Amino acid sequence: MNTQAKFAVGVALILSTLGYLAWSGVSESKTYYHTISELDALHGASLRQRMRVSGNVRAGTIQHLPGRVDFVLEEQDRTLPVSYVGSDPLPDTFKDGAQALVEGHRMADGHFVAEQVQAKCASKYEATPGSNPGTSGPPAGAPSSAAPAAGKT
């Protein structure tokens, strides 16, 4: 076998190895987003896929147990029991009523095992009552602070 043939075989081997690693990495990191109500419609291989599910944490369901944290997500009168088994600490905003996004796998019994949890406190981002979101000035009908005071020039 001449030198060019050996080089071509080596390049082909390296390229095929890199292609396989790229393909397997992409297929393992795929994460599908589903709502809680969509989970009941999943069948076969789609049940075993890594997925993301969001909902609100039901008040009074957060339980800190050895090696995991159990809680219930709810969305439109549907619930999903979740066990968080990840190594990262839960976010500070993870509390009763918070919006949460969990990433992991659904078990055959309908329980969801999450390796990652993201949360935000919905009340922190809501507009204050009486304000007009989308405008930068005072609410309609309020006196403008830019007008000069009466009697002063």
Phi and psi in radians as a Rosetta constraint file:
Dihedral C 1 N 2 CA 2 C 2 CIRCULARHARMONIC -1.446 0.35
Dihedral N 2 CA 2 C 2 N 3 CIRCULARHARMONIC 3.032 0.35
Dihedral C 2 N 3 CA 3 C 3 CIRCULARHARMONIC -1.147 0.35
Dihedral N 3 CA 3 C 3 N 4 CIRCULARHARMONIC -0.703 0.35
Dihedral C 3 N 4 CA 4 C 4 CIRCULARHARMONIC -1.142 0.35
Dihedral N 4 CA 4 C 4 N 5 CIRCULARHARMONIC -0.657 0.35
Dihedral C 4 N 5 CA 5 C 5 CIRCULARHARMONIC -1.165 0.35
Dihedral N 5 CA 5 C 5 N 6 CIRCULARHARMONIC -0.733 0.35
Dihedral C 5 N 6 CA 6 C 6 CIRCULARHARMONIC -1.097 0.35
Dihedral N 6 CA 6 C 6 N 7 CIRCULARHARMONIC -0.714 0.35
Dihedral C 6 N 7 CA 7 C 7 CIRCULARHARMONIC -1.119 0.35
Dihedral N 7 CA 7 C 7 N 8 CIRCULARHARMONIC -0.761 0.35
Dihedral C 7 N 8 CA 8 C 8 CIRCULARHARMONIC -1.100 0.35
Dihedral N 8 CA 8 C 8 N 9 CIRCULARHARMONIC -0.713 0.35
Dihedral C 8 N 9 CA 9 C 9 CIRCULARHARMONIC -1.131 0.35
Dihedral N 9 CA 9 C 9 N 10 CIRCULARHARMONIC -0.741 0.35
Dihedral C 9 N 10 CA 10 C 10 CIRCULARHARMONIC -1.101 0.35
Dihedral N 10 CA 10 C 10 N 11 CIRCULARHARMONIC -0.774 0.35
Dihedral C 10 N 11 CA 11 C 11 CIRCULARHARMONIC -1.121 0.35
Dihedral N 11 CA 11 C 11 N 12 CIRCULARHARMONIC -0.753 0.35
Dihedral C 11 N 12 CA 12 C 12 CIRCULARHARMONIC -1.089 0.35
Dihedral N 12 CA 12 C 12 N 13 CIRCULARHARMONIC -0.706 0.35
Dihedral C 12 N 13 CA 13 C 13 CIRCULARHARMONIC -1.128 0.35
Dihedral N 13 CA 13 C 13 N 14 CIRCULARHARMONIC -0.780 0.35
Dihedral C 13 N 14 CA 14 C 14 CIRCULARHARMONIC -1.137 0.35
Dihedral N 14 CA 14 C 14 N 15 CIRCULARHARMONIC -0.801 0.35
Dihedral C 14 N 15 CA 15 C 15 CIRCULARHARMONIC -1.119 0.35
Dihedral N 15 CA 15 C 15 N 16 CIRCULARHARMONIC -0.702 0.35
Dihedral C 15 N 16 CA 16 C 16 CIRCULARHARMONIC -1.192 0.35
Dihedral N 16 CA 16 C 16 N 17 CIRCULARHARMONIC -0.631 0.35
Dihedral C 16 N 17 CA 17 C 17 CIRCULARHARMONIC -1.144 0.35
Dihedral N 17 CA 17 C 17 N 18 CIRCULARHARMONIC -0.795 0.35
Dihedral C 17 N 18 CA 18 C 18 CIRCULARHARMONIC -1.099 0.35
Dihedral N 18 CA 18 C 18 N 19 CIRCULARHARMONIC -0.697 0.35
Dihedral C 18 N 19 CA 19 C 19 CIRCULARHARMONIC -1.099 0.35
Dihedral N 19 CA 19 C 19 N 20 CIRCULARHARMONIC -0.749 0.35
Dihedral C 19 N 20 CA 20 C 20 CIRCULARHARMONIC -1.122 0.35
Dihedral N 20 CA 20 C 20 N 21 CIRCULARHARMONIC -0.761 0.35
Dihedral C 20 N 21 CA 21 C 21 CIRCULARHARMONIC -1.103 0.35
Dihedral N 21 CA 21 C 21 N 22 CIRCULARHARMONIC -0.711 0.35
Dihedral C 21 N 22 CA 22 C 22 CIRCULARHARMONIC -1.137 0.35
Dihedral N 22 CA 22 C 22 N 23 CIRCULARHARMONIC -0.786 0.35
Dihedral C 22 N 23 CA 23 C 23 CIRCULARHARMONIC -1.097 0.35
Dihedral N 23 CA 23 C 23 N 24 CIRCULARHARMONIC -0.802 0.35
Dihedral C 23 N 24 CA 24 C 24 CIRCULARHARMONIC -1.204 0.35
Dihedral N 24 CA 24 C 24 N 25 CIRCULARHARMONIC -0.598 0.35
Dihedral C 24 N 25 CA 25 C 25 CIRCULARHARMONIC -1.159 0.35
Dihedral N 25 CA 25 C 25 N 26 CIRCULARHARMONIC -0.731 0.35
Dihedral C 25 N 26 CA 26 C 26 CIRCULARHARMONIC -1.179 0.35
Dihedral N 26 CA 26 C 26 N 27 CIRCULARHARMONIC -0.743 0.35
Dihedral C 26 N 27 CA 27 C 27 CIRCULARHARMONIC -1.222 0.35
Dihedral N 27 CA 27 C 27 N 28 CIRCULARHARMONIC -0.522 0.35
Dihedral C 27 N 28 CA 28 C 28 CIRCULARHARMONIC -1.349 0.35
Dihedral N 28 CA 28 C 28 N 29 CIRCULARHARMONIC -0.487 0.35
Dihedral C 28 N 29 CA 29 C 29 CIRCULARHARMONIC -1.605 0.35
Dihedral N 29 CA 29 C 29 N 30 CIRCULARHARMONIC -0.006 0.35
Dihedral C 29 N 30 CA 30 C 30 CIRCULARHARMONIC -1.128 0.35
Dihedral N 30 CA 30 C 30 N 31 CIRCULARHARMONIC 2.361 0.35
Dihedral C 30 N 31 CA 31 C 31 CIRCULARHARMONIC -2.356 0.35
Dihedral N 31 CA 31 C 31 N 32 CIRCULARHARMONIC 2.154 0.35
Dihedral C 31 N 32 CA 32 C 32 CIRCULARHARMONIC -1.685 0.35
Dihedral N 32 CA 32 C 32 N 33 CIRCULARHARMONIC 2.461 0.35
Dihedral C 32 N 33 CA 33 C 33 CIRCULARHARMONIC -1.701 0.35
Dihedral N 33 CA 33 C 33 N 34 CIRCULARHARMONIC 2.273 0.35
Dihedral C 33 N 34 CA 34 C 34 CIRCULARHARMONIC -2.342 0.35
Dihedral N 34 CA 34 C 34 N 35 CIRCULARHARMONIC 2.659 0.35
Dihedral C 34 N 35 CA 35 C 35 CIRCULARHARMONIC -1.553 0.35
Dihedral N 35 CA 35 C 35 N 36 CIRCULARHARMONIC 2.866 0.35
Dihedral C 35 N 36 CA 36 C 36 CIRCULARHARMONIC -1.067 0.35
Dihedral N 36 CA 36 C 36 N 37 CIRCULARHARMONIC -0.680 0.35
Dihedral C 36 N 37 CA 37 C 37 CIRCULARHARMONIC -1.195 0.35
Dihedral N 37 CA 37 C 37 N 38 CIRCULARHARMONIC -0.448 0.35
Dihedral C 37 N 38 CA 38 C 38 CIRCULARHARMONIC -1.339 0.35
Dihedral N 38 CA 38 C 38 N 39 CIRCULARHARMONIC -0.363 0.35
Dihedral C 38 N 39 CA 39 C 39 CIRCULARHARMONIC -1.083 0.35
Dihedral N 39 CA 39 C 39 N 40 CIRCULARHARMONIC -0.608 0.35
Dihedral C 39 N 40 CA 40 C 40 CIRCULARHARMONIC -1.179 0.35
Dihedral N 40 CA 40 C 40 N 41 CIRCULARHARMONIC -0.388 0.35
Dihedral C 40 N 41 CA 41 C 41 CIRCULARHARMONIC -1.514 0.35
Dihedral N 41 CA 41 C 41 N 42 CIRCULARHARMONIC -0.120 0.35
Dihedral C 41 N 42 CA 42 C 42 CIRCULARHARMONIC -1.337 0.35
Dihedral N 42 CA 42 C 42 N 43 CIRCULARHARMONIC 2.486 0.35
Dihedral C 42 N 43 CA 43 C 43 CIRCULARHARMONIC -2.390 0.35
Dihedral N 43 CA 43 C 43 N 44 CIRCULARHARMONIC 2.740 0.35
Dihedral C 43 N 44 CA 44 C 44 CIRCULARHARMONIC 1.057 0.35
Dihedral N 44 CA 44 C 44 N 45 CIRCULARHARMONIC -2.300 0.35
Dihedral C 44 N 45 CA 45 C 45 CIRCULARHARMONIC -1.134 0.35
Dihedral N 45 CA 45 C 45 N 46 CIRCULARHARMONIC -0.477 0.35
Dihedral C 45 N 46 CA 46 C 46 CIRCULARHARMONIC -1.165 0.35
Dihedral N 46 CA 46 C 46 N 47 CIRCULARHARMONIC -0.379 0.35
Dihedral C 46 N 47 CA 47 C 47 CIRCULARHARMONIC -1.234 0.35
Dihedral N 47 CA 47 C 47 N 48 CIRCULARHARMONIC -0.501 0.35
Dihedral C 47 N 48 CA 48 C 48 CIRCULARHARMONIC -1.628 0.35
Dihedral N 48 CA 48 C 48 N 49 CIRCULARHARMONIC -0.024 0.35
Dihedral C 48 N 49 CA 49 C 49 CIRCULARHARMONIC -1.253 0.35
Dihedral N 49 CA 49 C 49 N 50 CIRCULARHARMONIC 2.681 0.35
Dihedral C 49 N 50 CA 50 C 50 CIRCULARHARMONIC -1.246 0.35
Dihedral N 50 CA 50 C 50 N 51 CIRCULARHARMONIC 2.339 0.35
Dihedral C 50 N 51 CA 51 C 51 CIRCULARHARMONIC -2.538 0.35
Dihedral N 51 CA 51 C 51 N 52 CIRCULARHARMONIC 2.878 0.35
Dihedral C 51 N 52 CA 52 C 52 CIRCULARHARMONIC -2.019 0.35
Dihedral N 52 CA 52 C 52 N 53 CIRCULARHARMONIC 2.425 0.35
Dihedral C 52 N 53 CA 53 C 53 CIRCULARHARMONIC -2.385 0.35
Dihedral N 53 CA 53 C 53 N 54 CIRCULARHARMONIC 2.414 0.35
Dihedral C 53 N 54 CA 54 C 54 CIRCULARHARMONIC -2.119 0.35
Dihedral N 54 CA 54 C 54 N 55 CIRCULARHARMONIC 2.770 0.35
Dihedral C 54 N 55 CA 55 C 55 CIRCULARHARMONIC 3.115 0.35
Dihedral N 55 CA 55 C 55 N 56 CIRCULARHARMONIC -3.053 0.35
Dihedral C 55 N 56 CA 56 C 56 CIRCULARHARMONIC -1.763 0.35
Dihedral N 56 CA 56 C 56 N 57 CIRCULARHARMONIC 2.461 0.35
Dihedral C 56 N 57 CA 57 C 57 CIRCULARHARMONIC -1.285 0.35
Dihedral N 57 CA 57 C 57 N 58 CIRCULARHARMONIC 2.125 0.35
Dihedral C 57 N 58 CA 58 C 58 CIRCULARHARMONIC -1.200 0.35
Dihedral N 58 CA 58 C 58 N 59 CIRCULARHARMONIC 2.335 0.35
Dihedral C 58 N 59 CA 59 C 59 CIRCULARHARMONIC -1.058 0.35
Dihedral N 59 CA 59 C 59 N 60 CIRCULARHARMONIC 2.353 0.35
Dihedral C 59 N 60 CA 60 C 60 CIRCULARHARMONIC 1.431 0.35
Dihedral N 60 CA 60 C 60 N 61 CIRCULARHARMONIC 0.130 0.35
Dihedral C 60 N 61 CA 61 C 61 CIRCULARHARMONIC -1.811 0.35
Dihedral N 61 CA 61 C 61 N 62 CIRCULARHARMONIC -0.097 0.35
Dihedral C 61 N 62 CA 62 C 62 CIRCULARHARMONIC -1.324 0.35
Dihedral N 62 CA 62 C 62 N 63 CIRCULARHARMONIC 2.084 0.35
Dihedral C 62 N 63 CA 63 C 63 CIRCULARHARMONIC -2.220 0.35
Dihedral N 63 CA 63 C 63 N 64 CIRCULARHARMONIC 2.097 0.35
Dihedral C 63 N 64 CA 64 C 64 CIRCULARHARMONIC -1.548 0.35
Dihedral N 64 CA 64 C 64 N 65 CIRCULARHARMONIC 1.926 0.35
Dihedral C 64 N 65 CA 65 C 65 CIRCULARHARMONIC -2.006 0.35
Dihedral N 65 CA 65 C 65 N 66 CIRCULARHARMONIC 2.834 0.35
Dihedral C 65 N 66 CA 66 C 66 CIRCULARHARMONIC -1.053 0.35
Dihedral N 66 CA 66 C 66 N 67 CIRCULARHARMONIC 2.085 0.35
Dihedral C 66 N 67 CA 67 C 67 CIRCULARHARMONIC 1.458 0.35
Dihedral N 67 CA 67 C 67 N 68 CIRCULARHARMONIC -0.052 0.35
Dihedral C 67 N 68 CA 68 C 68 CIRCULARHARMONIC -2.833 0.35
Dihedral N 68 CA 68 C 68 N 69 CIRCULARHARMONIC 2.906 0.35
Dihedral C 68 N 69 CA 69 C 69 CIRCULARHARMONIC -2.212 0.35
Dihedral N 69 CA 69 C 69 N 70 CIRCULARHARMONIC 2.143 0.35
Dihedral C 69 N 70 CA 70 C 70 CIRCULARHARMONIC -1.748 0.35
Dihedral N 70 CA 70 C 70 N 71 CIRCULARHARMONIC 2.474 0.35
Dihedral C 70 N 71 CA 71 C 71 CIRCULARHARMONIC -2.794 0.35
Dihedral N 71 CA 71 C 71 N 72 CIRCULARHARMONIC 3.026 0.35
Dihedral C 71 N 72 CA 72 C 72 CIRCULARHARMONIC -2.136 0.35
Dihedral N 72 CA 72 C 72 N 73 CIRCULARHARMONIC 2.273 0.35
Dihedral C 72 N 73 CA 73 C 73 CIRCULARHARMONIC -1.684 0.35
Dihedral N 73 CA 73 C 73 N 74 CIRCULARHARMONIC 2.509 0.35
Dihedral C 73 N 74 CA 74 C 74 CIRCULARHARMONIC -2.322 0.35
Dihedral N 74 CA 74 C 74 N 75 CIRCULARHARMONIC 2.590 0.35
Dihedral C 74 N 75 CA 75 C 75 CIRCULARHARMONIC -2.753 0.35
Dihedral N 75 CA 75 C 75 N 76 CIRCULARHARMONIC 2.122 0.35
Dihedral C 75 N 76 CA 76 C 76 CIRCULARHARMONIC 0.844 0.35
Dihedral N 76 CA 76 C 76 N 77 CIRCULARHARMONIC 0.961 0.35
Dihedral C 76 N 77 CA 77 C 77 CIRCULARHARMONIC 1.104 0.35
Dihedral N 77 CA 77 C 77 N 78 CIRCULARHARMONIC 0.268 0.35
Dihedral C 77 N 78 CA 78 C 78 CIRCULARHARMONIC -1.938 0.35
Dihedral N 78 CA 78 C 78 N 79 CIRCULARHARMONIC 2.541 0.35
Dihedral C 78 N 79 CA 79 C 79 CIRCULARHARMONIC -2.188 0.35
Dihedral N 79 CA 79 C 79 N 80 CIRCULARHARMONIC 2.731 0.35
Dihedral C 79 N 80 CA 80 C 80 CIRCULARHARMONIC -2.466 0.35
Dihedral N 80 CA 80 C 80 N 81 CIRCULARHARMONIC 1.969 0.35
Dihedral C 80 N 81 CA 81 C 81 CIRCULARHARMONIC -1.266 0.35
Dihedral N 81 CA 81 C 81 N 82 CIRCULARHARMONIC 2.324 0.35
Dihedral C 81 N 82 CA 82 C 82 CIRCULARHARMONIC -2.222 0.35
Dihedral N 82 CA 82 C 82 N 83 CIRCULARHARMONIC 2.446 0.35
Dihedral C 82 N 83 CA 83 C 83 CIRCULARHARMONIC -2.085 0.35
Dihedral N 83 CA 83 C 83 N 84 CIRCULARHARMONIC 2.065 0.35
Dihedral C 83 N 84 CA 84 C 84 CIRCULARHARMONIC -1.590 0.35
Dihedral N 84 CA 84 C 84 N 85 CIRCULARHARMONIC 2.111 0.35
Dihedral C 84 N 85 CA 85 C 85 CIRCULARHARMONIC -2.081 0.35
Dihedral N 85 CA 85 C 85 N 86 CIRCULARHARMONIC 0.197 0.35
Dihedral C 85 N 86 CA 86 C 86 CIRCULARHARMONIC -1.211 0.35
Dihedral N 86 CA 86 C 86 N 87 CIRCULARHARMONIC 2.911 0.35
Dihedral C 86 N 87 CA 87 C 87 CIRCULARHARMONIC -1.613 0.35
Dihedral N 87 CA 87 C 87 N 88 CIRCULARHARMONIC -0.298 0.35
Dihedral C 87 N 88 CA 88 C 88 CIRCULARHARMONIC -1.350 0.35
Dihedral N 88 CA 88 C 88 N 89 CIRCULARHARMONIC 2.551 0.35
Dihedral C 88 N 89 CA 89 C 89 CIRCULARHARMONIC -1.177 0.35
Dihedral N 89 CA 89 C 89 N 90 CIRCULARHARMONIC 2.639 0.35
Dihedral C 89 N 90 CA 90 C 90 CIRCULARHARMONIC -1.176 0.35
Dihedral N 90 CA 90 C 90 N 91 CIRCULARHARMONIC 2.606 0.35
Dihedral C 90 N 91 CA 91 C 91 CIRCULARHARMONIC -1.100 0.35
Dihedral N 91 CA 91 C 91 N 92 CIRCULARHARMONIC 2.676 0.35
Dihedral C 91 N 92 CA 92 C 92 CIRCULARHARMONIC -1.073 0.35
Dihedral N 92 CA 92 C 92 N 93 CIRCULARHARMONIC -0.507 0.35
Dihedral C 92 N 93 CA 93 C 93 CIRCULARHARMONIC -1.445 0.35
Dihedral N 93 CA 93 C 93 N 94 CIRCULARHARMONIC -0.002 0.35
Dihedral C 93 N 94 CA 94 C 94 CIRCULARHARMONIC -1.403 0.35
Dihedral N 94 CA 94 C 94 N 95 CIRCULARHARMONIC 1.842 0.35
Dihedral C 94 N 95 CA 95 C 95 CIRCULARHARMONIC -2.721 0.35
Dihedral N 95 CA 95 C 95 N 96 CIRCULARHARMONIC 3.109 0.35
Dihedral C 95 N 96 CA 96 C 96 CIRCULARHARMONIC -0.956 0.35
Dihedral N 96 CA 96 C 96 N 97 CIRCULARHARMONIC 2.307 0.35
Dihedral C 96 N 97 CA 97 C 97 CIRCULARHARMONIC 1.464 0.35
Dihedral N 97 CA 97 C 97 N 98 CIRCULARHARMONIC -0.113 0.35
Dihedral C 97 N 98 CA 98 C 98 CIRCULARHARMONIC -1.280 0.35
Dihedral N 98 CA 98 C 98 N 99 CIRCULARHARMONIC 2.613 0.35
Dihedral C 98 N 99 CA 99 C 99 CIRCULARHARMONIC -1.365 0.35
Dihedral N 99 CA 99 C 99 N 100 CIRCULARHARMONIC 2.298 0.35
Dihedral C 99 N 100 CA 100 C 100 CIRCULARHARMONIC -2.296 0.35
Dihedral N 100 CA 100 C 100 N 101 CIRCULARHARMONIC 2.573 0.35
Dihedral C 100 N 101 CA 101 C 101 CIRCULARHARMONIC -2.133 0.35
Dihedral N 101 CA 101 C 101 N 102 CIRCULARHARMONIC 2.059 0.35
Dihedral C 101 N 102 CA 102 C 102 CIRCULARHARMONIC -1.911 0.35
Dihedral N 102 CA 102 C 102 N 103 CIRCULARHARMONIC 2.552 0.35
Dihedral C 102 N 103 CA 103 C 103 CIRCULARHARMONIC -2.248 0.35
Dihedral N 103 CA 103 C 103 N 104 CIRCULARHARMONIC 2.220 0.35
Dihedral C 103 N 104 CA 104 C 104 CIRCULARHARMONIC 2.989 0.35
Dihedral N 104 CA 104 C 104 N 105 CIRCULARHARMONIC -2.446 0.35
Dihedral C 104 N 105 CA 105 C 105 CIRCULARHARMONIC -2.279 0.35
Dihedral N 105 CA 105 C 105 N 106 CIRCULARHARMONIC 2.571 0.35
Dihedral C 105 N 106 CA 106 C 106 CIRCULARHARMONIC -1.622 0.35
Dihedral N 106 CA 106 C 106 N 107 CIRCULARHARMONIC 2.341 0.35
Dihedral C 106 N 107 CA 107 C 107 CIRCULARHARMONIC -1.497 0.35
Dihedral N 107 CA 107 C 107 N 108 CIRCULARHARMONIC 2.921 0.35
Dihedral C 107 N 108 CA 108 C 108 CIRCULARHARMONIC -1.096 0.35
Dihedral N 108 CA 108 C 108 N 109 CIRCULARHARMONIC -0.509 0.35
Dihedral C 108 N 109 CA 109 C 109 CIRCULARHARMONIC -1.450 0.35
Dihedral N 109 CA 109 C 109 N 110 CIRCULARHARMONIC 0.051 0.35
Dihedral C 109 N 110 CA 110 C 110 CIRCULARHARMONIC 1.639 0.35
Dihedral N 110 CA 110 C 110 N 111 CIRCULARHARMONIC -0.136 0.35
Dihedral C 110 N 111 CA 111 C 111 CIRCULARHARMONIC -1.335 0.35
Dihedral N 111 CA 111 C 111 N 112 CIRCULARHARMONIC 2.515 0.35
Dihedral C 111 N 112 CA 112 C 112 CIRCULARHARMONIC -1.866 0.35
Dihedral N 112 CA 112 C 112 N 113 CIRCULARHARMONIC 2.232 0.35
Dihedral C 112 N 113 CA 113 C 113 CIRCULARHARMONIC -1.843 0.35
Dihedral N 113 CA 113 C 113 N 114 CIRCULARHARMONIC 1.997 0.35
Dihedral C 113 N 114 CA 114 C 114 CIRCULARHARMONIC -1.801 0.35
Dihedral N 114 CA 114 C 114 N 115 CIRCULARHARMONIC 2.375 0.35
Dihedral C 114 N 115 CA 115 C 115 CIRCULARHARMONIC -1.728 0.35
Dihedral N 115 CA 115 C 115 N 116 CIRCULARHARMONIC -0.315 0.35
Dihedral C 115 N 116 CA 116 C 116 CIRCULARHARMONIC -2.409 0.35
Dihedral N 116 CA 116 C 116 N 117 CIRCULARHARMONIC 2.492 0.35
Dihedral C 116 N 117 CA 117 C 117 CIRCULARHARMONIC -2.335 0.35
Dihedral N 117 CA 117 C 117 N 118 CIRCULARHARMONIC 2.263 0.35
Dihedral C 117 N 118 CA 118 C 118 CIRCULARHARMONIC -2.091 0.35
Dihedral N 118 CA 118 C 118 N 119 CIRCULARHARMONIC 2.456 0.35
Dihedral C 118 N 119 CA 119 C 119 CIRCULARHARMONIC -2.502 0.35
Dihedral N 119 CA 119 C 119 N 120 CIRCULARHARMONIC 2.669 0.35
Dihedral C 119 N 120 CA 120 C 120 CIRCULARHARMONIC -2.451 0.35
Dihedral N 120 CA 120 C 120 N 121 CIRCULARHARMONIC 2.573 0.35
Dihedral C 120 N 121 CA 121 C 121 CIRCULARHARMONIC -1.519 0.35
Dihedral N 121 CA 121 C 121 N 122 CIRCULARHARMONIC 1.969 0.35
Dihedral C 121 N 122 CA 122 C 122 CIRCULARHARMONIC -1.062 0.35
Dihedral N 122 CA 122 C 122 N 123 CIRCULARHARMONIC -0.653 0.35
Dihedral C 122 N 123 CA 123 C 123 CIRCULARHARMONIC -1.178 0.35
Dihedral N 123 CA 123 C 123 N 124 CIRCULARHARMONIC -0.431 0.35
Dihedral C 123 N 124 CA 124 C 124 CIRCULARHARMONIC -1.189 0.35
Dihedral N 124 CA 124 C 124 N 125 CIRCULARHARMONIC -0.462 0.35
Dihedral C 124 N 125 CA 125 C 125 CIRCULARHARMONIC -1.886 0.35
Dihedral N 125 CA 125 C 125 N 126 CIRCULARHARMONIC 0.069 0.35
Dihedral C 125 N 126 CA 126 C 126 CIRCULARHARMONIC -1.415 0.35
Dihedral N 126 CA 126 C 126 N 127 CIRCULARHARMONIC 2.640 0.35
Dihedral C 126 N 127 CA 127 C 127 CIRCULARHARMONIC -1.249 0.35
Dihedral N 127 CA 127 C 127 N 128 CIRCULARHARMONIC 2.559 0.35
Dihedral C 127 N 128 CA 128 C 128 CIRCULARHARMONIC -1.260 0.35
Dihedral N 128 CA 128 C 128 N 129 CIRCULARHARMONIC 2.557 0.35
Dihedral C 128 N 129 CA 129 C 129 CIRCULARHARMONIC -1.039 0.35
Dihedral N 129 CA 129 C 129 N 130 CIRCULARHARMONIC 2.431 0.35
Dihedral C 129 N 130 CA 130 C 130 CIRCULARHARMONIC 1.548 0.35
Dihedral N 130 CA 130 C 130 N 131 CIRCULARHARMONIC -0.198 0.35
Dihedral C 130 N 131 CA 131 C 131 CIRCULARHARMONIC -1.521 0.35
Dihedral N 131 CA 131 C 131 N 132 CIRCULARHARMONIC 2.787 0.35
Dihedral C 131 N 132 CA 132 C 132 CIRCULARHARMONIC -1.922 0.35
Dihedral N 132 CA 132 C 132 N 133 CIRCULARHARMONIC 1.620 0.35
Dihedral C 132 N 133 CA 133 C 133 CIRCULARHARMONIC -1.114 0.35
Dihedral N 133 CA 133 C 133 N 134 CIRCULARHARMONIC 2.500 0.35
Dihedral C 133 N 134 CA 134 C 134 CIRCULARHARMONIC 1.738 0.35
Dihedral N 134 CA 134 C 134 N 135 CIRCULARHARMONIC -0.148 0.35
Dihedral C 134 N 135 CA 135 C 135 CIRCULARHARMONIC -2.118 0.35
Dihedral N 135 CA 135 C 135 N 136 CIRCULARHARMONIC 2.675 0.35
Dihedral C 135 N 136 CA 136 C 136 CIRCULARHARMONIC -1.756 0.35
Dihedral N 136 CA 136 C 136 N 137 CIRCULARHARMONIC -0.091 0.35
Dihedral C 136 N 137 CA 137 C 137 CIRCULARHARMONIC -1.729 0.35
Dihedral N 137 CA 137 C 137 N 138 CIRCULARHARMONIC -3.024 0.35
Dihedral C 137 N 138 CA 138 C 138 CIRCULARHARMONIC -1.229 0.35
Dihedral N 138 CA 138 C 138 N 139 CIRCULARHARMONIC 2.827 0.35
Dihedral C 138 N 139 CA 139 C 139 CIRCULARHARMONIC -1.010 0.35
Dihedral N 139 CA 139 C 139 N 140 CIRCULARHARMONIC 2.719 0.35
Dihedral C 139 N 140 CA 140 C 140 CIRCULARHARMONIC -1.028 0.35
Dihedral N 140 CA 140 C 140 N 141 CIRCULARHARMONIC 2.395 0.35
Dihedral C 140 N 141 CA 141 C 141 CIRCULARHARMONIC 1.564 0.35
Dihedral N 141 CA 141 C 141 N 142 CIRCULARHARMONIC -0.151 0.35
Dihedral C 141 N 142 CA 142 C 142 CIRCULARHARMONIC -1.458 0.35
Dihedral N 142 CA 142 C 142 N 143 CIRCULARHARMONIC 2.564 0.35
Dihedral C 142 N 143 CA 143 C 143 CIRCULARHARMONIC -1.168 0.35
Dihedral N 143 CA 143 C 143 N 144 CIRCULARHARMONIC 2.490 0.35
Dihedral C 143 N 144 CA 144 C 144 CIRCULARHARMONIC -1.429 0.35
Dihedral N 144 CA 144 C 144 N 145 CIRCULARHARMONIC 2.352 0.35
Dihedral C 144 N 145 CA 145 C 145 CIRCULARHARMONIC -1.391 0.35
Dihedral N 145 CA 145 C 145 N 146 CIRCULARHARMONIC -0.129 0.35
Dihedral C 145 N 146 CA 146 C 146 CIRCULARHARMONIC -1.463 0.35
Dihedral N 146 CA 146 C 146 N 147 CIRCULARHARMONIC -0.261 0.35
Dihedral C 146 N 147 CA 147 C 147 CIRCULARHARMONIC -1.275 0.35
Dihedral N 147 CA 147 C 147 N 148 CIRCULARHARMONIC 2.467 0.35
Dihedral C 147 N 148 CA 148 C 148 CIRCULARHARMONIC -1.191 0.35
Dihedral N 148 CA 148 C 148 N 149 CIRCULARHARMONIC 2.586 0.35
Dihedral C 148 N 149 CA 149 C 149 CIRCULARHARMONIC -1.192 0.35
Dihedral N 149 CA 149 C 149 N 150 CIRCULARHARMONIC 2.543 0.35
Dihedral C 149 N 150 CA 150 C 150 CIRCULARHARMONIC -1.131 0.35
Dihedral N 150 CA 150 C 150 N 151 CIRCULARHARMONIC 2.391 0.35
Dihedral C 150 N 151 CA 151 C 151 CIRCULARHARMONIC 1.505 0.35
Dihedral N 151 CA 151 C 151 N 152 CIRCULARHARMONIC -0.089 0.35
Dihedral C 151 N 152 CA 152 C 152 CIRCULARHARMONIC -1.938 0.35
Dihedral N 152 CA 152 C 152 N 153 CIRCULARHARMONIC 2.446 0.35
